[in-house]
Amino acid sequence: MIVKRNKNREAIVSMLRAYNEYGINAVMGGALGLVKGALLLFFAVWLLRRLQLWITPELISQTYILRFFAEHSPMELITSL
C-alpha cells in the first residue's frame, strides 16, 4: 500500500515538473518570438525608409505603430532598460 502511494506521488510530481518545464518553454518561446518580430519590423521600416519606398513622412505621422518603429531604434530601447 505504501509503495503504491509513493509511486503515485512520484508520477504526479514528475507530471507537474514536465508541465512546469513546458510552461516555461512556452512563455520564453513567446517572448523570444515577440522580440524577433519587433526586430524584423524595425529592419523592414528602416529598409523601406532608406530605399524611399512606400513609407512617407505623411504615412508615418498618421499611424501610431509605424511612428513608433520609425522614430525609435532597438538600441534606444535596450539602453532605456
HUHUTA-V898776 format. One record per backbone hydrogen bond with DSSP energy under -0.5 kcal/mol. CO is the residue of the C=O (numbers start at 1). NH is the residue of the N-H. Records with the same first field share a line. If there is no record, write none. Layout:
# HUHUTA-V898776
CO=NH + NH
This chain:
# HUHUTA-V898776
1=5
2=6
3=7
4=8
5=9
6=10
7=11
8=12
9=13
10=14
11=15
12=16
13=17
14=18
15=19
16=20
17=21
18=22
19=23
20=24
21=25
22=26
23=27
24=28
25=29
26=30
27=31
28=32
29=33
30=34
31=35
32=36
33=37
34=38
35=39
36=40
37=41
38=42
39=43
40=44
41=45
42=46
43=47
44=48
45=49
46=50
47=51
48=53
49=52
53=55
54=56
56=60
57=61
58=62
59=63
60=63
63=67
64=68
65=69
66=70
67=71
68=72
73=77
74=78
75=79
76=80
77=81
78=81
